[in-house]
Amino acid sequence: MRGVEHRWRRIAAAFVGAGLVGFSAFAPSGVGAQGGESAKKAPTIWHATAFVRGRVGIRVIDYWSKGSNMRARTLIAGHPITTIVRGDLYLVLDGLTGRGLEIRRSKEAIGDDAKRIRPFALEFEDLIRDGGEKIEEVEIGAVKAEVWRVTDSSGRRKLWVTTGDLQVPLRIETFNRASADTFDLDYSGWAFDLELGADFFSTPAGFEMSTFEYDDYLTKSIEGPVSAVPILYPDLLHGNQPR
């Protein structure tokens, strides 16, 4: 237990150093913001780094978003993969091969944009929607947090989230009942209202792009893999599927 506390203090230090101070300046909670209701204006620009650990190893993902636009960067089997979601477009770029996909997003995915405070790190909202309950209040270094949990037919999720007006996830532990797999996800480096370049969500030059309308992409997918470039955030392309 002492080792776990020590690891959490390191996570908390990274969290505080990257922008926790000042969160009290705005007041929509993560739950309320999901429905589009907020007492005060929330940040429009977000950043966080996710550390995912599971059977396949460790994956580090950087996220940036401005409104409904998102840019995510991760390394998969030596391939630097960048995902850009911009308006009605979903783009995936492989920095190693120089190839990419540009797909028109579904109407459902575009409609979902207005329902969330940001396009990533929505595990707390998902847990609330699935009937999660608060089981504990803890302090992680200088950070006050709540522990929430949900158990259902798919497995078990346990989540640590900051307290206060705006609740952002710190850690998620997931057990998948069907596969008996477990994985952990830690968020660090939370920051908001950063200065982003005007072309930050634009399509970079120099990529060989394959372009599809949404229905054409679905038809092509039925026939077989459309591309070796992976679709990592299917909900942002297809929309949230019924649970």
TIVO-423760 format. One line per field, with one value per residue: x, y, z of N, C-alpha, C, O, CB in turn; residue number from 1. Coordinates in steps of 0.05 Angstrom, whole numbers, plus 5000, padded with zeros to 4 digits. Each point is the difference from the previous one (the first is absolute). Glycine has a CB too. Example, Ala and Ser with C-alpha at 12.3 -4.5 7.8 and 13.67 -1.06 7.14 Angstrom:
<rs>
n_east	(5264_5031)
n_north	(4886_5044)
n_up	(5156_4961)
ca_east	(4982_5016)
ca_north	(5024_5024)
ca_up	(5000_5001)
c_east	(5018_4985)
c_north	(5024_5022)
c_up	(5000_5014)
o_east	(5021_5010)
o_north	(5000_5022)
o_up	(5013_5004)
cb_east	(4941_5014)
cb_north	(4977_4965)
cb_up	(5012_4953)
k	(1_2)
</rs>
This chain:
<rs>
n_east	(5016_5058_4996_4945_5025_5047_4962_4966_5053_5012_4940_5004_5052_4972_4949_5031_5035_4946_4965_4985_5008_4936_4955_4977_4997_4945_4952_4999_5000_5034_4936_4992_5035_4961_4955_5041_5007_5054_4975_5041_5008_5013_5056_4975_5054_4993_5064_4980_5059_4952_5049_4962_5028_4973_5027_5033_5042_4988_4953_5035_4937_5033_4933_5015_4935_5001_4937_4995_5068_5019_5060_4997_5065_4993_5059_4957_5061_5045_4944_5020_4932_4996_4939_4995_4940_4999_4931_4980_5066_5001_5064_5018_5057_5027_5041_5013_4972_5005_4938_4960_4950_4980_4948_4961_5003_4954_4966_5025_5052_4969_4963_5051_5017_4954_5020_5059_5015_5028_4987_5023_4977_4934_5031_4957_4957_5005_4987_4946_4978_5007_4961_5060_4981_5040_5030_5023_4994_5063_5026_5025_5046_4967_4952_4948_4998_4940_5026_4953_4994_4968_4999_4976_4999_5059_5022_4996_4999_5036_4988_5049_4952_5041_4958_4977_4954_5031_4985_5062_4991_5046_4986_4961_5015_4974_4988_4991_4954_5026_5059_4994_5017_5013_5003_5021_4971_5050_4961_5064_4988_4939_5021_4944_5016_5050_5009_4964_5044_4948_5018_4980_4962_5042_4995_5064_5005_5007_4941_5004_4937_4979_4956_4957_4952_5000_4985_5060_5014_4953_5019_5058_4981_4973_5057_5032_5018_4969_5060_5040_4963_4982_4943_5040_4935_4958_4979_5026_4969_4943_4984_5017_4994_4943_5040)
n_north	(4976_5024_4990_5032_5050_5002_5002_5048_5037_4994_5018_5052_5021_4998_5031_5050_5008_5008_5051_4983_5063_5015_4951_5054_5028_4959_4981_4954_4957_4974_5006_5055_4987_4951_5046_5044_5016_5041_5029_5017_4997_4934_5024_5015_4965_4937_4995_4941_4977_4951_4973_4955_4960_4954_4952_5047_5014_5045_5023_5055_5019_5060_5007_5055_5005_5056_4982_4947_5009_4940_5016_4934_5004_4933_4985_4955_4965_5057_5039_5062_4977_5068_4978_5058_4990_5050_5003_4952_4978_4943_5024_4938_5036_4938_5053_4943_5012_5067_4971_5045_4967_5058_4965_5050_4997_4959_5052_4971_5035_5054_4985_4991_5065_5012_4952_5030_5048_4975_4966_4976_4976_4967_4960_5041_4991_4937_5001_5033_4960_4950_5027_5035_4994_5050_4942_5059_5062_4982_5051_4980_5032_5039_4953_5009_4941_4990_4941_5003_4937_4994_4937_4999_4945_5029_4979_5027_5062_5006_5064_5022_5047_5047_4999_5045_5016_4952_4935_5001_4935_5007_4946_4973_4948_4978_4943_4993_4964_4986_4995_4982_5067_5024_5051_5034_5046_5031_5050_5020_5058_5023_5048_5029_5037_4965_5053_4955_5026_5029_4937_4974_4973_5005_4942_5004_5024_4940_4964_4966_5032_4939_5053_4958_5042_4981_4963_4989_4979_4957_4976_4991_4967_4953_4990_4992_5037_5055_4986_4957_5052_4966_5025_5019_5015_4943_5052_5037_4963_4992_5053_4984_4937_5010_4995)
n_up	(5000_4991_4936_4997_5029_4959_4950_5025_5008_4937_4986_5036_4971_4944_5023_5019_4948_4962_5034_5067_5000_4981_5019_5031_4937_4994_5036_4947_5052_4955_5007_4974_4949_4984_4992_4965_5068_5005_5053_4954_4941_5009_4988_4942_5020_5026_5003_5022_4990_4992_5036_4959_5050_4957_4996_4969_5054_5025_4958_5017_4980_4996_5010_4966_5014_4971_5028_4994_4993_5023_4984_5021_4995_5005_4986_4967_5006_5011_4993_5028_5003_4986_5021_4965_5034_4951_5016_4988_5018_5032_4984_5013_4990_4995_5025_4967_4947_4997_5020_5018_5001_4973_5034_4978_5069_4988_4991_5052_4999_4997_5050_5038_4991_5041_5044_5018_5035_4946_4948_5062_5051_4989_5053_5027_4955_5004_5062_4994_4957_5041_5053_5016_5060_5010_5020_5023_5011_4980_5020_4939_5050_5017_4980_5044_4968_5007_5004_4949_5011_4944_5024_4936_4984_4996_5059_5045_4975_5055_4977_5040_4986_5022_5048_4969_4974_4972_5018_4966_5005_5045_4971_4955_5043_4939_5034_4930_5039_4944_5020_5065_4976_5058_4960_5050_4964_5037_4976_5005_4986_5033_4956_4997_4953_4958_4972_4959_4958_4980_4995_5065_4956_4943_4980_5028_4941_4988_4993_4945_5020_4991_4989_5030_4983_5061_4954_4983_5058_5000_4946_5020_5052_4965_4973_5057_5043_4975_5013_5021_5024_5059_4986_5058_4997_4976_5033_4952_4953_5023_5037_5058_4972_5030_5053)
ca_east	(4984_5018_5011_4979_4998_5024_4996_4979_5011_5014_4980_4988_5019_4999_4974_4999_5019_4993_4978_4977_4995_4984_4976_4977_4991_4977_4984_4983_5010_5002_4974_4983_5009_4993_4973_5001_4992_5022_4995_5020_5013_5021_5022_4995_5024_5009_5021_5007_5015_4990_5018_4983_5015_4984_5014_5017_5022_4994_4996_4998_4984_4996_4976_4993_4975_4989_4972_4996_5023_5019_5024_5011_5025_5009_5019_4990_5018_5020_4987_4988_4973_4986_4971_4989_4972_4996_4974_4988_5021_5016_5025_5021_5025_5023_5024_5022_4995_4991_4972_4979_4971_4982_4974_4978_4988_4971_4983_4998_5025_5000_4980_5010_5019_4988_4991_5023_5017_5024_4997_5016_5000_4973_4994_4983_4973_4991_4995_4975_4978_4997_4991_5021_4995_5024_5005_5021_5013_5028_5019_5023_5017_4984_4976_4977_4988_4979_5003_4974_5002_4976_5003_4977_5005_5025_5023_5002_5016_5005_5010_5007_4993_5004_4975_4997_4980_5007_5011_5014_5010_5028_5008_4979_5008_4978_5001_4982_4992_5001_5028_5015_5023_4999_5019_4999_5004_5006_5001_5018_5006_4977_5003_4978_5002_5027_5003_5003_5003_4976_4998_5006_4981_4999_5013_5028_5007_5019_4989_4984_4974_4977_4977_4975_4975_4995_4987_5020_5019_4987_4998_5027_5008_4988_5016_5025_5014_5002_5028_5016_4999_4978_4980_5003_4978_4977_4976_5002_4994_4974_4981_4998_4983_4984_5013)
ca_north	(5024_5023_5004_5012_5028_5014_5004_5020_5027_5009_5007_5025_5022_5007_5012_5027_5017_5005_5017_4997_5026_5017_4986_5012_5025_4995_4983_4978_4974_4982_4988_5021_5010_4981_5006_5026_5020_5008_5026_5019_4991_4980_5004_4989_4987_4981_4981_4980_4977_4975_4977_4976_4976_4975_4976_5005_5017_5028_5019_5028_5015_5028_5011_5028_5006_5027_4994_4972_4992_4985_4988_4980_4989_4976_4983_4973_4982_5016_5019_5023_5003_5024_5002_5027_5003_5028_5004_4976_4982_4983_4995_4984_5004_4983_5016_4983_4993_5023_4995_5009_4998_5022_4988_5017_4989_4995_5021_4994_5009_5029_5008_4995_5020_5020_4987_4995_5023_4997_4974_4978_4998_5001_4975_5005_5003_4973_4985_5011_4991_4971_4995_5000_5012_5009_4982_5010_5026_4997_5022_4991_5023_5024_4999_4986_4984_4980_4974_4990_4973_4987_4972_4991_4975_5002_4999_5018_5024_5017_5025_5022_5025_5023_5012_5028_5006_4985_4974_4987_4974_4996_4972_4981_4972_4986_4971_4990_4974_4981_4992_4998_5018_5025_5022_5025_5025_5024_5026_5019_5023_5015_5029_5010_5027_5003_5014_4981_5012_5001_4976_4977_4978_4998_4976_5005_4995_4978_4973_4987_4996_4986_5016_4985_5008_4981_4976_4986_4987_4977_4979_4990_4986_4974_4983_4993_5023_5022_5011_4992_5022_4991_5018_4997_5013_4995_5016_5026_4996_4988_5008_4982_4978_4993_4983)
ca_up	(5000_5002_4973_4984_5008_4990_4971_4996_5005_4976_4981_5008_4995_4972_4995_5011_4985_4973_4995_5017_5013_4982_4992_5014_4986_4984_5018_4991_5007_4977_4994_4989_4974_4980_4990_4988_5019_5017_5014_4991_4975_5003_4981_4973_4992_5021_4994_5020_4991_5011_5002_5000_5005_4999_4990_4976_5007_5008_4979_5009_4981_5005_4989_5000_4987_5000_4993_4991_4984_5016_4989_5018_4989_5015_4985_4999_4985_4986_4982_5013_4989_5008_4993_5000_4995_4994_4987_4990_4990_5018_4986_5013_4986_5008_4995_4990_4972_4985_4989_5018_4993_5006_4998_5009_5024_4999_5012_5028_5013_5000_5020_5027_5008_5018_5025_5018_5007_4984_4986_5011_5030_5009_5015_5023_4990_4992_5025_5012_4983_5004_5027_5019_5026_5015_5022_5019_4996_5007_4993_4986_5003_5005_4983_5011_4979_5007_4987_4991_4990_4988_4992_4983_4985_4984_5018_5023_4997_5024_4989_5018_4986_5018_5011_4993_4979_4976_5007_4978_5009_5006_4996_4995_5000_4986_4997_4980_5009_4978_4994_5025_4999_5016_4992_5015_4985_5016_4986_5012_4983_4993_4997_4985_4988_4989_4975_4978_4974_4984_4984_5017_4993_4970_4989_4993_4972_4995_5004_4978_5013_4988_5009_4998_5013_5022_4990_4983_5018_5012_4979_4996_5024_4999_4981_5012_5011_4981_5001_5023_5020_5018_5011_5028_5014_4983_5008_4987_4972_4996_5020_5023_4995_5024_5019)
c_east	(5017_5012_4980_4998_5024_4997_4979_5010_5016_4980_4988_5018_5001_4975_4999_5019_4992_4974_4975_4994_4984_4975_4975_4990_4976_4985_4981_5012_5002_4973_4982_5008_4993_4973_4999_4992_5024_4994_5019_5014_5023_5022_4991_5024_5010_5025_5002_5017_4989_5021_4983_5018_4981_5016_5019_5024_4991_4997_4996_4986_4998_4974_5000_4973_4993_4971_4997_5024_5020_5024_5012_5025_5009_5019_4990_5018_5020_4989_4989_4973_4988_4971_4991_4970_4994_4973_4988_5020_5014_5024_5019_5025_5022_5026_5023_4997_4992_4973_4980_4972_4986_4972_4979_4986_4969_4985_4998_5025_5001_4980_5009_5019_4989_4993_5023_5017_5026_4998_5016_4997_4972_4992_4982_4971_4989_4992_4974_4977_4994_4992_5021_4993_5026_5004_5020_5008_5029_5015_5025_5021_4982_4974_4979_4986_4978_5006_4972_5004_4974_5008_4975_5008_5026_5025_4998_5018_5002_5015_5006_4995_5004_4973_4998_4980_5006_5014_5013_5012_5030_5009_4975_5012_4976_5006_4979_4992_5003_5028_5017_5025_4995_5019_4995_5005_5004_5001_5019_5003_4975_5006_4977_5006_5029_4999_5005_5002_4974_4996_5003_4982_4998_5014_5028_5005_5019_4990_4984_4973_4981_4975_4974_4977_4993_4987_5019_5020_4988_4999_5027_5009_4988_5016_5026_5013_5003_5029_5014_5001_4976_4981_5000_4977_4974_4975_5001_4995_4971_4978_4999_4979_4983_5014_4981)
c_north	(5025_5006_5014_5030_5016_5006_5021_5028_5010_5010_5027_5023_5009_5014_5029_5018_5008_5016_4996_5026_5017_4986_5012_5025_4995_4977_4980_4973_4983_4989_5020_5009_4981_5006_5028_5022_5007_5027_5021_4988_4981_5007_4989_4985_4982_4984_4981_4978_4976_4979_4975_4975_4976_4978_5006_5018_5027_5017_5028_5016_5029_5009_5030_5003_5029_4998_4971_4990_4986_4992_4981_4987_4976_4984_4971_4983_5016_5020_5024_5007_5025_4998_5028_4998_5030_5003_4974_4980_4985_4992_4983_5001_4982_5015_4983_4994_5024_4997_5009_4994_5026_4990_5021_4987_4996_5023_4996_5010_5030_5010_4996_5022_5019_4989_4997_5025_5000_4973_4977_5000_5003_4976_5005_5003_4973_4984_5009_4989_4970_4993_4998_5014_5008_4982_5011_5028_4997_5026_4988_5022_5024_5000_4984_4985_4982_4974_4990_4972_4991_4972_4992_4975_5000_4998_5020_5024_5015_5025_5020_5026_5023_5010_5029_5003_4986_4975_4987_4974_5000_4972_4983_4972_4984_4970_4992_4972_4979_4990_4995_5018_5024_5020_5024_5023_5022_5025_5018_5024_5016_5029_5010_5028_5005_5017_4980_5015_4999_4974_4974_4976_4997_4974_5006_4994_4975_4972_4991_4992_4984_5013_4985_5017_4978_4974_4983_4985_4975_4977_4987_4983_4972_4981_4991_5025_5022_5010_4988_5021_4995_5022_4996_5010_4997_5016_5028_4998_4990_5011_4980_4979_4995_4980_4979)
c_up	(5000_4972_4982_5006_4989_4970_4995_5007_4977_4979_5008_4996_4971_4993_5008_4984_4973_4997_5018_5014_4980_4991_5013_4986_4983_5013_4987_5010_4976_4993_4987_4973_4978_4987_4988_5019_5018_5012_4991_4975_5006_4980_4973_4989_5023_4990_5023_4987_5014_4999_5003_5003_5000_4989_4977_5007_5009_4976_5012_4978_5009_4986_5002_4988_5003_4991_4993_4983_5019_4983_5021_4987_5018_4982_5002_4982_4983_4981_5016_4986_5011_4990_5003_4995_4998_4985_4991_4990_5022_4984_5017_4983_5012_4992_4990_4971_4982_4988_5021_4989_5006_4995_5010_5024_4996_5012_5030_5015_5002_5021_5028_5010_5021_5027_5020_5003_4984_4986_5011_5031_5011_5017_5024_4991_4992_5025_5013_4984_5005_5028_5021_5026_5013_5024_5020_4992_5010_4994_4988_5000_5008_4986_5014_4977_5011_4985_4994_4989_4987_4993_4984_4985_4985_5017_5022_4993_5026_4991_5022_4984_5020_5010_4991_4977_4974_5007_4976_5011_5004_4993_4996_5000_4989_5000_4980_5006_4977_4994_5024_5000_5019_4987_5017_4982_5020_4983_5016_4982_4992_4998_4982_4990_4991_4975_4978_4974_4983_4983_5016_4993_4970_4992_4992_4970_4998_5004_4975_5012_4983_5012_4995_5011_5020_4990_4982_5017_5013_4980_4995_5023_5001_4982_5012_5011_4978_4999_5024_5022_5019_5007_5030_5017_4984_5007_4987_4970_4995_5019_5023_4994_5026_5018_5011)
o_east	(4994_5003_5007_4998_4996_5007_5004_4992_4999_5005_4996_4991_5001_5000_4993_4993_5010_4990_4979_4976_5009_4983_4978_4980_4988_5011_4980_5024_4987_4994_4987_4983_4997_4996_4978_4997_5013_4988_4993_4997_5017_4996_4986_4997_5003_5004_4997_4998_4997_5014_4987_5019_4980_5025_5020_5016_4978_5015_4986_5008_4994_4996_5008_4992_5009_4995_5009_5000_5004_4998_5004_5000_5001_4999_4997_5002_5006_5015_4982_4999_4999_4995_5006_4991_5005_4998_4995_4993_5005_4998_5002_4999_5004_5007_5019_5019_5001_4992_5005_4997_5006_4993_5005_4993_4988_5011_4998_4998_5008_5005_4991_5004_5014_4993_4995_5000_5012_4984_5000_4989_4996_4977_4984_4982_4976_4980_4984_4979_4977_5000_4996_4984_5021_4981_5002_4999_5004_4990_5012_4999_4986_4984_5004_4995_4999_5011_4982_5022_4978_5021_4978_5020_5011_5021_4979_5021_4980_5020_4984_5010_4994_4979_5018_4985_4981_5020_4987_5009_5015_5022_4980_5019_4978_5022_4976_5017_5008_5004_5022_5018_4977_5020_4979_5016_4982_5012_4998_4991_5000_5012_4988_5018_5011_4979_5021_4987_4984_4977_5006_5010_4982_5014_5005_4988_5012_5015_4987_4998_4998_4997_4996_5003_5010_5010_4999_5008_5013_5005_5002_5014_5013_5001_5011_4989_5010_5009_4987_5008_4978_5007_4989_4997_4990_4984_4979_4996_4986_4977_5009_4978_5009_5014_5007)
o_north	(5020_5024_5017_5016_5023_5021_5017_5020_5024_5020_5017_5022_5024_5019_5018_5023_5019_5003_5010_5007_5004_5013_4999_5011_5020_4985_4992_4996_5006_4995_4995_5005_5008_4995_5008_5023_4981_5018_5024_4976_5006_5015_4980_4984_5010_4997_5007_4996_4999_4997_4996_4997_5000_5000_4987_5007_5003_4998_5003_4999_5005_4995_5011_4986_5014_4995_4982_4976_5008_4995_5008_4996_5002_5003_4989_5005_4992_5015_4995_5009_5004_4995_5013_4989_5015_4992_4983_4981_5011_4988_5004_4995_5000_5001_5011_5002_4999_5015_5001_4994_5012_4993_5013_4976_5013_5016_5019_5011_5011_5020_5015_5003_5008_5015_4990_5018_5021_4983_4979_5019_5017_4993_4983_4989_4995_4985_4983_4992_4992_4976_4988_5018_4987_4995_4990_5008_4991_5018_4982_5018_4999_5019_4977_5011_4996_5001_4999_4993_5008_4994_5004_4987_4979_4994_5004_4996_5003_4998_5003_5003_4997_4997_5010_4982_4992_5000_4994_4999_5012_4996_5004_4994_5003_4991_5006_4982_4977_4976_4989_4996_5007_4993_5005_4998_5005_4999_5001_5000_5013_5012_4984_5014_5022_5004_4987_5020_4982_4993_4979_4977_4985_4987_5017_4982_4993_4981_5016_4980_5003_5001_4989_5014_4977_4978_4976_4978_4979_4977_4976_4980_4981_4976_4980_5022_4995_5008_4991_4994_4997_5024_4980_4993_5020_5006_5011_5021_5011_4998_4977_5006_5005_4982_4984)
o_up	(4987_4993_4984_4982_4991_4991_4982_4987_4994_4987_4982_4992_4994_4983_4985_4994_4988_4977_4993_5003_4978_4987_4989_5009_4990_5016_5013_4996_4979_4976_4980_4983_4977_4977_4992_4991_5011_4988_4999_4994_5017_4981_4998_4982_5022_4976_5023_4975_5024_4979_5021_4986_5013_5001_4997_4983_5010_4980_5019_4977_5024_4977_5020_4982_5019_4977_5015_4993_5022_4977_5023_4976_5024_4976_5022_4976_4978_4987_5016_4978_5024_4977_5020_4979_5018_4977_5017_4986_5022_4979_5024_4976_5024_4977_4989_4984_4976_4982_5024_4976_5020_4977_5020_4999_4984_5016_5015_5022_5020_5014_5018_5024_5018_5018_5023_4984_4995_5009_4987_5011_5018_5002_5007_5013_5005_5000_5009_5011_4997_5008_5021_5000_4996_5015_5022_4976_5022_4987_5012_4983_5020_5002_5009_4979_5024_4978_5017_4991_5009_4989_5009_5006_4994_4990_5012_4988_5014_4986_5019_4978_5023_4986_4986_4992_4986_5014_4980_5023_4985_4989_5013_4986_5010_4994_5004_4999_5006_4996_4998_5016_5006_4988_5010_4981_5016_4978_5025_4977_4979_5018_4986_5010_5005_4988_5000_4995_5005_4994_4988_5002_4990_5016_4983_4989_5020_4999_4987_5014_4976_5024_4978_5020_4998_5006_5002_4994_5002_5007_4998_4997_5010_5006_4992_4998_4978_4978_5019_5022_4990_5002_5009_5023_4990_4983_4995_4987_4983_4994_4996_4993_5022_4990_5016)
cb_east	(4970_5007_5022_4977_4980_5021_5009_4974_5003_5033_4994_4983_5026_5029_4985_4996_5024_5033_5038_5036_5033_5058_5048_5037_5059_5011_5024_4960_4994_5053_5019_5008_5040_5031_5003_4993_4939_5045_4990_5010_4970_4972_5049_4973_5009_4948_5029_4959_5045_4940_5051_4946_5055_4934_4940_4944_5051_5011_4993_5035_4979_5054_4967_5057_4975_5050_4984_4951_4989_4965_5005_4955_5012_4958_5042_4951_4959_5014_5007_5047_4996_5048_4986_5053_4984_5052_5020_4967_5001_4962_4993_4967_4982_4966_4966_4985_4985_5055_5011_5034_4996_5042_5013_5001_5048_4997_4976_4973_5015_5008_4975_4991_5007_4989_4970_4999_4969_5044_4991_5044_5051_5012_5061_5056_5035_5050_5065_5045_5036_5033_4968_5048_4938_5013_4989_5017_4952_5008_4970_4973_5048_5058_5024_5000_5044_4955_5061_4962_5056_4961_5051_4964_4940_4954_5048_4972_5007_4981_4990_5024_4974_5063_4984_5061_5013_4984_4978_5001_4948_4975_5061_4954_5053_4969_5041_5003_4960_4956_4974_4965_5031_4969_5022_5000_4990_5014_4955_5034_5039_4959_5063_4950_4951_5035_4997_4987_5065_5027_5011_5004_4993_4986_4951_5026_4983_5018_5011_5044_5009_5029_5029_5022_4974_4984_4957_4986_5008_4968_4961_4997_4990_4954_4968_5017_5014_4944_4999_5020_5044_5024_4982_5052_5042_5034_5019_5036_5062_5047_4964_5036_5023_4944_5024)
cb_north	(4955_4965_4943_4940_4964_4957_4935_4946_4964_4947_4935_4953_4958_4942_4937_4959_4958_4956_4992_4946_4992_5010_4959_4970_4996_5031_5044_5030_4998_4994_4974_5009_5015_4970_4962_4956_5003_4956_4951_5043_5037_4950_5017_5054_5028_4999_5027_5013_5029_5015_5032_5026_5026_5027_4987_4988_4972_4996_4961_4997_4954_5013_4947_5028_4940_5027_5065_5032_5030_4989_5034_4995_5043_4996_5043_5011_4973_4947_4967_5009_4946_5032_4940_5032_4942_5017_5062_5045_5021_4995_5039_4975_5047_4956_5019_4979_4956_4994_4960_5041_4938_5042_4940_5042_5009_4934_4985_4949_4949_4982_4974_4948_4988_5007_4987_4934_4980_5046_5048_4984_5000_5034_5000_5034_5051_5016_5010_5049_5043_5017_4989_4980_4985_5053_4973_4945_5036_4932_5047_4950_4983_5006_5026_5023_5005_5036_4991_5054_4982_5050_4986_5061_5016_5033_4980_4966_5000_4961_4989_4969_4979_5016_4958_5027_5052_5042_5001_5046_4966_5039_5003_5040_5003_5050_4988_5049_5044_5047_5037_4957_4980_4981_4977_4978_4978_4972_4993_4963_4963_4953_5013_4958_4994_4952_5055_4945_5007_5057_5048_5055_5023_5063_4966_5008_5056_5052_4993_5004_5040_4955_5053_4943_5049_5060_5048_5056_5066_5053_5049_5060_5062_5045_5044_4939_4975_5005_5052_4978_5036_4943_5019_5010_5013_4949_4963_4993_4978_4961_5047_5031_4975_5027_5054)
cb_up	(5037_5055_5022_5016_5050_5044_5009_5024_5054_5023_5008_5042_5044_5006_5021_5052_5038_5011_4962_5004_5051_4999_5004_5033_5011_4941_5016_4964_5067_5037_5058_5063_5045_5047_5042_4967_4988_4984_5040_5052_4961_5035_5039_5010_4945_5040_4949_5051_4968_5006_5000_4984_5014_4993_5018_4989_4959_5062_4952_5051_4963_5028_4993_5015_4991_5014_4969_5008_4945_5052_4947_5045_4957_5051_4988_5031_5022_5017_4951_5034_4972_5021_4995_5005_5008_5021_4969_5002_4940_5047_4950_5046_4964_5018_5046_5061_5040_5008_4948_5041_4989_5010_4987_4954_5044_4986_4942_4968_4962_4937_4949_4967_4937_4942_4952_5003_5050_5022_4973_4950_4983_4957_4978_5010_4979_4959_4997_5005_4969_4956_4958_4962_5009_4969_4948_5032_4981_5004_5025_4987_4946_5004_4950_5058_4951_5030_5008_4998_5027_4993_5032_4990_5003_4977_4950_5044_4938_5045_4939_5048_4945_4989_5054_5023_5036_4960_5056_4955_4991_5047_5015_4987_5030_4978_5044_4967_5026_4984_4961_4989_4946_5054_4943_5060_4945_5055_4956_5047_5004_5004_5019_5017_5023_5031_5023_5029_4997_5004_4973_5034_5052_4979_5001_5059_4969_5013_5063_4961_5047_4970_5012_4984_4961_5024_5000_4970_5007_5022_4981_4975_5014_5001_4971_4971_5055_5031_4959_4947_4977_5016_4948_4969_5032_5010_5048_5049_5010_4991_4969_5038_4944_4983_4997)
k	(1_2_3_4_5_6_7_8_9_10_11_12_13_14_15_16_17_18_19_20_21_22_23_24_25_26_27_28_29_30_31_32_33_34_35_36_37_38_39_40_41_42_43_44_45_46_47_48_49_50_51_52_53_54_55_56_57_58_59_60_61_62_63_64_65_66_67_68_69_70_71_72_73_74_75_76_77_78_79_80_81_82_83_84_85_86_87_88_89_90_91_92_93_94_95_96_97_98_99_100_101_102_103_104_105_106_107_108_109_110_111_112_113_114_115_116_117_118_119_120_121_122_123_124_125_126_127_128_129_130_131_132_133_134_135_136_137_138_139_140_141_142_143_144_145_146_147_148_149_150_151_152_153_154_155_156_157_158_159_160_161_162_163_164_165_166_167_168_169_170_171_172_173_174_175_176_177_178_179_180_181_182_183_184_185_186_187_188_189_190_191_192_193_194_195_196_197_198_199_200_201_202_203_204_205_206_207_208_209_210_211_212_213_214_215_216_217_218_219_220_221_222_223_224_225_226_227_228_229_230_231_232_233_234_235_236_237_238_239_240_241_242_243)
</rs>
